[in-house]
């Protein structure tokens, strides 16, 4: 594991278009590897390729079964695992100080990050909402979170 690495873990993402968008964001923010867990779709799929614009071919990825097992494996390798979910215990991503290497887990479009992952995560963070809606699309939220994590370590703008 590279000292400053960021990993992205997709927990049961239904939409192939969201998977494609996750790859685009992963490419934009230098994600070391994407873990596609559970029933999350995998390349090659035209729906993923349409949105990923080739990022699915350049960003390393791995298909995995249970997300909680990936979480435990990453932690055993010294990776801080952070779930992106709005809960009573979550803290604002604006105040969060990550410890690298770090993995961000994003969850299912309807049910969010699974309970087993939330129980194992080293931290749970949320994106503060200023409007009336309480959530963002999973791929948009992932992009915001990856930007926030990179902003902590990269002041180049």
N, C-alpha and C positions, 0 to 999 in steps of 0.2 A: 504494500500500500504506500503510495506516495504521500509525503507529509502534508501537503496542501490540497490533497485531492478532495473532490466533491463527487458523490455518487447519487443517483436518482433511483428510487425504488417505487415501482408502480404496483399498487395493491388492488388487483381485480378491476381494471379499467375496462368498461364495456365498449366504448366507442373507439373504433379504429382511427377515426379522425383525431380524437384526443391523443391517441398513441403517437400518431404522426407529428402532432404539435409538440408533444413531450420531446421527441427526437430533435425537432428544430430548436427548442429552448436548450436542450442538453448541448447541442453543438454551439449555440451562441455563448453559453456560459462555461464552456470548457469542462463539461462533466466527463469524468474518467470512464464511467460505465453506467449503463442503464440496466436495471433488473426488472424484467417483465414477469410478474408473479400471478399465480392463479390462472383465471381464464382471460387475462390480458392478451390481446392479439399480438402476433409477432410478424415481422417481415418474412418473406415478401408478400405484401398485399397491396393492391392498387390503391385502396383507401388510405393506407398509411403513407405510401409513396407520394400520393397527391399532395399531402400536407407537409410531409417531411422534406420534400424537395432534395432528396439525396442524402440527408443527414442519417437516415437509417442504414446507409452503406458505409458511413465514415465514423459514426459514434459506436464504440464497442457496446455490445449488449449480450444479455444472457437470459434465456427462458428458465424460470424456476417455478416450483410448485407452490409450497406454502410460504407466504411472506414472512411469518414469524421465524422460520428457520433461517432465512436470509439475514434477518435482523440479528439473530444470535451469532451467526457466522461472522458478520461484519464486526460486531462488538468484540468477538474473540480475537480479531485482528487489530483491535485498537481504534476502530472507527466509532465516532460518536453518532448515534442514530437519533434523528429528530423527526417526529411525526408532525405533519402539517394538518392540524385539525382544531376546530373551535370546541373547547371543552371547559368545564369549570376549573380545571387545573392548568390550562394552557396560558402561556405568556405571549405578549406581543413580540412578533419577530423583530420589531424595531428596537426592543430592549435586550434581545437575546444575544449572547456572546458565544459563538460556536467554538468548539475545540476541533481542530483539524487533525487527521482527515475526518470528514463528516458525510453522512448520508441523509438525504431528505426523503421521507416516505409520503407519497400522495395516495389518496384512496379513491374508492369507487364513487362514481358520480352521484349516486343516491344515498348510499350508506356510509360513505367516508372511509377512513382508515379503520380496519378491523380492530375489535377489542383486544385480541391477543397481541397485536402489534403495539397498541396504545399502552398496554400493561408492561411491555418489554422496553419501550423507547426510553432513551436517556433523557429526553426532553420532549415536550409538546408545545408547539408554537402556533399562533394564529396571525392572520393578517387583519389589522384593525379595519373595520368597515365604517364608512362615513355616511352611507346612504341608507335606504330603507331595507334593501336586500341584505341577507345575512351570510351570503356565500358568493364565491366566484366559480366559474367553470374550472374544473380540475387542471386543465392545461394552462389556463391563465394564471391560476394560483401558483402552479409550479414555477412559471416564469418569474412571477413576482418574488417568490421565495429564493429562487436561484440567484436573482439579481441582488437581493438583500444579503445573501451569504457571500457573494463575490464582492459586494461593496465593502464589507468588513475588512477584506484582505487586499483590496485593490483600489487605491485612491486616485488612479489615473483618470477616472470619470468614465 
